[in-house]
């Protein structure tokens, strides 16, 4: 489940990394599809979502990432 990492404290880092990378890929794909259909406002929202996921990945790599709701 995408986003489940925010509710589980004891998830392995590699599983968290895989979830974040999958979310990045999905967000970028959605952004490209929206741009291709001329929906630039929504494409920009997907870009922002991708940026948030990249920030999460950076925090995980730095050892500062924590689950949001756990």
C-alpha positions in Angstrom: 0.0 0.0 0.0 1.5 3.3 -1.0 2.0 5.6 1.9 1.8 2.7 4.5 5.4 3.7 5.4 3.9 6.7 7.3 2.0 4.4 9.7 4.6 1.7 10.5 7.6 2.4 12.8 9.5 -0.8 12.3 9.6 -1.1 8.5 13.0 -1.9 7.0 14.8 1.0 5.3 15.0 -0.9 2.0 11.3 -1.5 1.9 10.7 2.2 2.7 13.1 3.2 -0.1 11.3 0.9 -2.5 7.9 2.4 -1.7 9.2 6.0 -2.1 10.9 5.2 -5.4 7.6 3.6 -6.6 5.7 6.7 -5.6 8.3 8.9 -7.5 7.9 6.8 -10.6 4.1 6.9 -10.4 4.1 10.7 -9.9 6.4 11.3 -12.7 4.4 9.1 -15.0 1.2 10.9 -14.1 2.9 14.3 -14.6 4.0 13.3 -18.2 0.5 12.0 -19.0 -1.1 15.2 -17.8 1.3 17.3 -19.7 0.7 15.3 -22.9 -3.1 16.0 -22.5 -2.6 19.7 -21.8 -3.6 19.6 -18.2 -0.7 21.8 -17.0 -2.1 22.8 -13.6 -2.6 19.2 -12.6 0.8 18.3 -14.0 2.4 20.9 -11.8 0.6 19.4 -8.8 2.2 16.0 -9.7 5.6 17.7 -10.0 5.1 19.1 -6.5 4.2 15.6 -5.3 7.3 14.2 -6.9 9.4 16.8 -5.1 7.8 15.8 -1.8 8.7 12.2 -2.5 12.3 13.2 -3.4 12.5 15.1 -0.1 11.4 11.9 1.7 14.0 9.8 -0.1 16.7 12.4 0.8 15.6 12.3 4.4 15.8 8.5 4.4 19.3 8.6 2.9 20.3 11.2 5.6 18.9 9.1 8.4 16.4 11.8 9.4 13.2 10.2 8.0 10.5 9.3 10.4 7.0 7.9 9.9 4.4 10.7 9.9 1.5 9.0 11.8 3.1 6.1 13.7 
